[in-house]
Amino acid sequence: MELYIIGGIIVLIILYTIFTYNRLIKFKNRAEEAWSDIDVQLKRRHDLIPNLVNTVRGYAEHEKEVFREVTEARSSAIQAKEGGDPKEVQKAENQLEGALKSLFAVSEDYPDLKASENFKELQRELTDTENKIQAARRFYNRNVKALNIKIQKFPANIIANIFNFEEREFFEAEEEERQNIDVSF
């Protein structure tokens, strides 16, 4: 009788391990899928930037420093993305965002540029891409949260440690992005 009880407990432990392992794999794959969504949107942003810079350059040739900053920030962001570390990607993308803000600030000084259909379309596409990046960031962070919680909870944390599941970093906005922006007309 004791043999059946011990055998039953072993079977339950094995079934629990399999069930927990499969759930961890599901959460891990969801987080990877969500990161892939961010990656796609960041690539789209990176592809739009040269067109935007060239359009502005046509109207504001003497703003070489701004163009250099945007180009360097874009290169850093692409390199960070290839590394795949969310913290480094986040840092590089925030620098790129700051450089783009400078570029748009320059465009304010050129009424012909602001009236250009090409510039307006690029601005719309970039705004759309920024919105998609924010949505992808939220989706990624939700999935990372679910994975991290599963990894941290007992007794699943034992299975996670045995199979080397690691917590993921959130892809968060910089402190400046979190602050409300005062828009006045």
N, C-alpha and C positions, 0 to 999 in steps of 0.2 A: 504494500500500500504506500509506504514511504517513497518507494522508487517511482511510483506514478505521480506523486505530488512533486517530487524533485524534477522529474521529467516534464511535468506540466509547467512548472516555474521556468525551466530552461526554455521551453517552447515559447512561453509568453515573453521572456526577455528577448529571444531571437526575433519574434514578430514585432515587438516594440522597436527594436533596433532597426529593422528593415523599414518599418513605417516612418520612424523619425528621420532616418537617412534619406528616404525618398522625399519627404517634406522639405528637408534642408536643400536637397538638390533642386526642388521646384522653386524655392525662394531664391537660391543662388542664380538660377537661370533667369528668373524674372528681373533680378537686379542687373544682370548682364544685358538683357534685352533693353531695359530702361537706359542703361549707359549707352547702348548702341543708338537709341533715339537721340540722345544728347549729341553724340558724335556726328550723326547725320546733319543735325541743325547747325552745329558749329562749322561743319564743312561748308554748308550752304552760306553761312555768314562770311567765312573766309573767301569763298568764291566771289561774293558780291563786292568785297572791299576794293579790289583793283579797279573795277569799273567805276566805283564811286570816286576813288582817288583821281582817276584819269578825267572824269567829268569835272570835278572841282579844279583840277590842275589847269584845264583849258580856260577857266575863268580867272584863276588866282595863281598865276605862275610864280609869283614872288613869295608864296607861303611855303617855301621848301622845307622848313623845319617841321611844320605840321605833317607834311607828306612823309618825311623821313620817320617821324614818330609812329605814324599809322602803319607804315610798311614794316618797321622793326617790331612793333607790337603784334602785327599779324604773323610774322615769322616766328616769334616766340610762342604764340598761341598754337601754331601748327606743330612746332616741336614738342610742346607740352602735351598736346593731344596724342601724339605718337607714343609718348611715354606711358600714357594711360593712367597716371596717378591723378585722381580727382582733385586733390589739394593743389597740385602744380597747374593743372588745367584751369581750375578756378582762379588762381592767382594771375595767370597769363591772360585769361579772358577778361578779367576785371581791368587789367592794364589796357587791353585792346578797347574795351568799352570807353575808358577815359580818353584814349587817343581819338576815338570816333566822335566823342563829344566835342573835342577841340576842332575836329574837321567840320562838324556841323556849325560850331560857333563861327568859324571862318566864313562859312557860306552865308551867314547873316549879313556880312559886309558887302555882298555882291548880289544886288537885286536881279541882274540878268540871270545869274546862276539859279537863284530861288525860283525864277519863272520858267526855267528850262524843264521841258517835259521829261527828258531823260533823267535829270536829277530828281524830279518829283517821283518818278517811277522807281528809281533806285531807293529813295527814301522809304516809299511804301513797302517795297520788298524787304528792306532791312528791318522795318518796324514789324512786319509780319513774321520775319525770322526771329526777331527778339521775343515776340509773343510765344512762338513755338518753342524756343529755348526755355522760356520760363515754365511752360506746360510740361516739357520733357524733364526739366529739373524737379518739378513737383512729383511727377510720376516716378522718377528715379529715387527720390528721397523717401517716398512711401514704401517702395519695394525694399530699399536698404533698411528702413526701420523695421519692416516685418522680418527680414532676414536676421538682423541684429537681435531682435527680441527673441526669436526662436533659438539663436545661438546662446543667448544669456540665460534662458529659462531652464530651471531644473526639472526633470532629469535630462532634457534634450541637450543641455550643455556638455554632458558627459559624452554623448554620441558625437557632438560637434567637435569636441577636443580629440576624440579617438581618430576621427576622419579628417582632422586638420581644416575644418571650416573656420574661416576668419571673418571677423566683422568688417564691414565696409565703411568708408568715410562718406559723410553726406556731402552733397554739392550745394554749398550755401552761398548766399549773396554776401558781399562785403558789408561792413557796418554802414558805409555811406549809402549803399543801395537800399538798406532797410529803412533809412530815415525818410520821412515824408518830404516830398518836394513841394515847395510853395510856388504855385503857378498863379501869377496875377496878370490881369488884362488891363 
